[in-house]
Amino acid sequence: MKLVLLAAGASRRMRGADKLLQEVDGLPLLRRQVLALLATGAGPVGVTLPCDDTARHRVLDGLSVTVIPVPDAAQGMSASLRAAADWAQDQPLLVCPADMPELTSKDFARLIASYDGMRPARATAQDGTPGHPVVFPANLLPLLGKLTGDEGARSVLNAHPPQLIALPAHHATTDLDTPEAWTDWRAKRP
C-alpha cells in the first residue's frame, strides 16, 4: 500500500496564509500529518505538491517522503488524485487531504487495518458522516487517473461503495479552510 497526502491546493480561502503551514501540536500541519502516516509503517508516503511551493517543500526536509509534483494543480483536486494514482502504480492507495488536523497515526492505522483488499475503505466521523482518508484498491486507480475538476473522487466512490470505518469524534471530517475556522478550532481544543 502507498499513502498520499494531497497538498497541492492553493489555500485561497486563507487570505494570504497557508493552512498547511499552520502549527498543530508544535509542528506545521503538513509535517505533522506526514509523520502520522510514517508512524503507521504501512508503506511509502508521498505528498502531492505544486511545483513552485518551496515553503511546503521545506517543512518536509529530513523526512522519508516522496514529493509528487503536480504541475497542473490549478485544475483542482483531480490533478492531485491523478498524480497520486500514477505514483501508486499497481498498489492500493490511501489518500487524504493534508488539511485535516484531527487525524492521528492511530486513525490512519485503524483505516488501513480495516481495509479488506476488495473495496474502498472510507473513514467517517463517529456519527457516520463520510470523510477522509480513503483507501482505494489498485484496480480502481485507473478511474482516479481519469478524474477532472475539483470534485475529488466522489464519482468513483458512488460507483464503488466503500466500507465505512468510524473514527473518533470528528477526526475524519474536520477540515479547516479559513482563518476564522482555525481560530474557532483552536479555541475549542483542550
N, C-alpha and C positions, 0 to 999 in steps of 0.2 A: 504494500500500500504506500502511496505517496500522499503527503499532506501539504496543502497550499493555503496560504493566507492571501486574500485578494486585497491588494493595497495600491492599486493604480489609479484610484479616484482622485479628484482634484480638491476635495474638501471645500467646495464653493460656498456652502451654507455657513461655514465657519468665519466668513468675512475677514480673510487675511491670515487666520491661524490655521494650523494643520492638526486635525483631530488625532492623527496617528502619532503625533509627537507630544500629545497631552500626557502629563505624568499620572501614572496609576501605580500605586504601591512602590513609589520611588523610582520608577522606570518609565521611559517613553512607552506608550501603549503598544506600538509596533514591536519593540524589542521584548516587552513582557509577553505578548502573545506568541512570538516565535519561541521563546524559552518554554512556554507552556506546552507547545506542540513537541518540541525536542524532548521534554521530560517524559512523554509517553513512550519513547523508544520504538514507536510503531513503524517508522520508516523515514526516508529522506524528507526534509522540509524545504519547500520552495515559497517564494514571495513574489507575487506579480508587482512590478513597479513600472511607472512611466520611465522612459529612457533618460529624462533630464532631471530627475529628482535626487539631487545629491544629499539633501538633509535626511531623507529616509534611508538612503544607502548607508550613510554614516552610522545610524543607530544600529545597523546590523553588523558593524565591524566586530570581528573576532568570533562570530557565531558560525556554526556549521550549517549554512543555509545556502540554497541556490537562488540567486536572483533571476527571475524570469522576466525579461524585458517585454513590455507591451507598447510597441511604437504607435499603435492606434488606440491608445487608452481613451481618447476623447469620444470614441464610439460608444462608450458605456461599459457596463459590467460584462456584457457578452465578449468583449475583447479580452478581458482577463480570463474568463472561463475557457475561451478558445485556446489561449496560450497555456493555461494550466492543463487542459486535456492533452495538448500536444506534448507537453513535458512528461505527463504521466505515462504516455505510450499505452502499453497493454496491462497496466496495473490498476487496481481500484484506486479511487481518488477521493480524499476528504478535502472539501473546500469550505472556506469560512471567510466572511468579510473580516478584515483586520480591526474594524472599529467597534468590537463588542467587548467592553471592558469587564464584564462579569464572568466571562468564560474562564475556566481554570483547567489545569492539566488533568484533574480528575474528571471534569466534564468531557474533555476530548477523549480520555481513556475509556469512559463509560460508553460513549457512542461507538468507538472503534471496537470494543469488546462485544457490543450488541449486534454489530453488522453480521448478517447471515451469509454474505457472499453471493446472494442471488438477486436481491432487490435493493434499491437505495435505502439508506437509513437516514432519518431526519430527526434532529433534536427538536424538542418542543419545550415551552415553558412548563412549569409544574401543572398549570391548569389545562394543558393540551394545545395551547396556541402554537402553531408551527413557527419554527425559527431556524437557527443555524447552530452548528455546522451540519453539512450533509455529506454522506459518503455515497459515491456513485460506483456501481460495478464497472469493470473495464469494458463490458460490452455496450455501455451507454456513452462512452467517451466520444464516439463519432457524432452523436447527437449534440453534445456540448460544442463540438467543433463547428457546428453549423449555425449556432445561435447568432442573432443580430440584435442591436438595440440595447436598451438598458433594463430589460425585464428580468435579467438573470436566467435561471434555469427553470422557471415556473412551468413552461410548456413541457419540458422533459419530465418533471415530477407529476404533472397532470396525466401524462400518458403512461407513466410507470409509477403508480402509487407507492410511496415509501413506507417502510416500517417506521413507526413513530416511537421515539425514545425520550421520555420525560427527564429533563434536568431540573435541578433545584430552582425554586423561585422563578425569576425572570432571566436567568443566565442566558438562555437561548434566544431571547428577544430584545434585550437591552442594547440599543444601537443609538449612539449619541452623535447627532449631526450639526448641532448649533451651539454657540457659546452658552445660550440660556439652558439648553439641555444638560450641558456639562456642569454648570453651576448648580442646577437643581439636583442632579445625581450626586454630586459631591456633598451637598448639604444633607442628604438623606443617608449617606454612608456611615456605618458605625465607626 
